[in-house]
Each structure stands twice: as C-alpha cells, then as structure tokens.
Amino acid sequence: MLRVDRRKFVPEQAAHEAYVDAPVILKVGRDGRPSSTASQPTMVAVMLEQLGPKPGHRVLEVGTASGYNAALLSHLVGDGGHVVTIEIDRELATLAAGRLQHLHNIDVVVGDGRVGCATAAPFNGIIVTAGAPEVAPAWIDQLVPGGTLVVPITTADGHGQCITYERSGDELVELWRVPCGFVPLRGEDG
Ligand code: SAH
C-alpha cells in the first residue's frame, strides 16, 4: 500500500479524501446511491490479506472501479503473475485502464464479472469487490483446486458479510467472515 499512491486513483476533486480511511464515491446511480467507490483502504487490506496472493499467482478481480485494488494486486503477484480485472461500467473501466497502463501484468476487461473470465482461467484467487447476493457458479469453476474466493455476500440494502472460501473439489469451504458494506453487483440492465 506504500508503493501504490491512492491519490492517483481518485478523481481530482476528491484528492483531499485520498488518504482518509473511507470509501471515495466515484459514481452515483439513477437511484441516487453510489454505484461505484474506491473501497475503504482497511477493507481493501483485509480482503487482500484473506486472498493471500503470492508472486506468480493468477488473480481475477470483479469490480475494477478506481483500479486501486488491481494495482495492489499487480504488485503482489509480480511480473510472473497476472491480474484480470472486470468492470461493467465502460467509462470507469477506460479511466482505470489509463491509470494502470504502466503495469504490464494487468488486463482490464469490460463486462459482467458474474461470468468471470473463462479465457484467462483458472485463477489462484478471485476477489469480488461489489456486493453479490450469492456466489456465481463461474467463480467456483474458474478457481484452481485449493484456490481462494473472497466475496462480500450482501443483501439489497448493502449490508453484508465478506466471506473467504477455499475451493475443495467442486465445492466451497468457508474459512472466515467479517461484516462489510459494498455497492451492489449489477447486470447490464442495472
Ligand atoms: N475494487 C474497486 C472498488 C470496487 S466498487 C477499487 O479498488 O476501487 C464496485 C465496482 O463494481 C463498481 O465500479 C461497479 O461498477 C462494479 N460492478 C458492479 N457490478 C458489476 C459486475 N456485474 N461486473 C463487473 N463489475 C461490476
């Protein structure tokens, strides 16, 4: 986190919020609620610690938003590793891809992260950074045996539990959970 300057990942008008341990709102949806944020740094750190990416690992992130977490993942997996990050909002994905272009082990994909990224699978770890009502089957299929999934399972009002799972056979075994709040995962239709 000392190597990735969060200020470069938040909008200019929010520069004063860059080093505060709070989410920074990037976009507001039609319902007036945030549809994208740069997540709270403490939550980012907790989730990365749970994911446990190692040099050489292949990691999938769902919800690129600012690109900050993707940049951290890039450093953690190193030159021998690879990060695929998926964002459903094309405008945010384009902005993030610009901020991440100096990091050569990241692909930013525009699309629905619920289907993962079959062409780049399998992954050692999958980290979902938007609140999901349930685990999408692709996230299990696209993990290596013993791989780790970190996902905020979240009700419609935004309250949830960030759960760490390990793939065992074709099932997930829960390892840990912590309360959290995330913007909701959504489809192309909103
Ligand atoms: N990891 C980010 C924070 C993610 S905020 C960071 O470090 O800044 C959640 C993001 O998930 C939002 O930008 C939202 O647009 C995106 N999102 C919502 N539903 C999605 C989906 N189905 N597929 C991919 N991205 C999605």
Residues whose N, C-alpha, C, O or C-beta is under 5 A from the ligand:
A	BS01	SAH	S35 S36 T37 A38 S39 V62 G63 T64 A65 S66 G67 Y68 N69 I86 E87 I88 D89 G111 D112 G113 R114 T129 A130 V183 P184 L185 R186 G187
